Structures are given as structure tokens and as C-alpha cells.
């Protein structure tokens, strides 16, 4: 959008791609730190899961709330997929899938056409999530690591692969070409928060953006707040006073996956299509 608004480009494509299944180990091992910043602000390099546990503990978001929200996310995505609400935004792609036989451990490769996200677990039950041990609760030797940990594999986003993109175009050019735009880019803001609670960033930035346009939270009919962790969506929803029925109405990263480099782009496309519906 900046390229079009500020630099005069008639058309631009913005998006992202991430293959978490392939890059996760090397990404963790390849982290580079800056000595001075590491000394003064070590939380800049804090793993995201630790920041999520901090937000939940610091602001009193209960484990039960996290798990119940995660069940709701699974249910919403299941309902949306069943109703075909994701079909319009997905381009089918041919690929090769590695299949491992659970009994023999034999590995085979099968040609498939990917037509939908397959991360959703529609049969997820609260009791099952409640029984999961928080990821950062214990050390490998079984001793305590973080007695306040609440993030589990069930109330956090899934590590997935994906890509998404949007075309941004100057309005007059779109009209000349007879293109029916999905939406209009109105603006954005940058705001900062402490790195050890990075998840509350939207609650810092959103009021600033709304005030610049003379709007309030109640003026907005649909919200997408990334479910990187359930606590991120919940704490921001509570701070901003968002109606839960208007937020992530078709599920989110907990139930559909979170390839880091593309989730924001996917959310933009999805909320524009949902707005039209």
C-alpha cells in the first residue's frame, strides 16, 4: 500500500510465504543476537511461547479460558470449511505428500492436489485440551521450568506451510479496468510495547489507528486478531472491548495454521471476503 500511496506505483502485490515444516530447526539455530541489546533488552530474543505465558500470567487470562477459546476456534473453522467459506480464497495446487505408515514406519510419496487447509480438528473437546501439559511447564529432567505456564499444543497456533497475497491498486486505475475492489486501504499505524509481552501489540496500535479516523471499536463490524496463541486473541479482545461474535468469526491460526510469513496477508484477504458476505 505504501508503494501505491507514497511512491506512485499503479499496482503492487503484497503477501508472504512460509514453510515452517522445513525451516523451523535451522531458524532456531541461526538466531543472531546483538551484544548491547542482549544485555539491556534480552527479552527481544525471548521465544514467543514464553511471551505468551507471561501475558497470560501477568494479566490473569486463565488456562480454562485459553482452552475453551481454542475449542471455539476449531468449531468455527470446521463450520466455515463445511459451508465453503474458505473455497474462494484458496488456489488448488499439485504437490507430492510424504506419507508414513504408522505401523511399519514405511515412507511413501503420493501425488496430491491441495484444495483446502487440513489442520482443523473439528472433534476437539475441552476436556482433552484441559488435560494437556503446558509446553514450558517442565525441564527435560522433569523438574520445574515455569509453574505459571499455560500454553499447550492445543491452545497455540499450528506450525504450517502456506502462502498468501493481495493486489493493491490505485483506485482510478481499478475503475478504468472495471475491477471491483474487495476493499479500500485506509491506513495503518506503528506502536510499541515491551518485548516480553509482544502479544498485546494490537491493543496498543488499534486505538491509535481508530482515533486518526474518528472511529471507535464499536464502529468496526469484523475483526481478525491473530491466534498465534489463544492468549493473544483473548487479551487483545478484552482490552479493546471487541464483541467476541465479531472476532475471528471463521476461526484462526489455532485451527487453520500459522505460517508466520503469510498469516497477516491471509487474514486481510479473508476478512475482505467475509465483509462482502
Secondary structure, 3 states (H helix, E strand, C coil): CHHHHCCCCCEEEEEEEEEHHHHHHHHHHCCCCCHHHHHHCHHHHCCHHHHHHHHHHHCCCCHHHHHHHHHHHHHHHHHHHHCCCCHHHCCCEEEEEEEECCCCCCEEEEEEEECCCCCCCCCCCHHHHHCCCCCCCECCCCCECCCCCCCCCCCECCCCEEEEEEEEECHHHHHHCCCCCCCCCCCCCCCCCCHHHHHHHHHHHHHHHHHHCCCCHHHCCCECCCCCEHHHHHHHHHHHCCCHHHECCCCCHHHHCCCCCCHHHHHHHHHHHHHHC
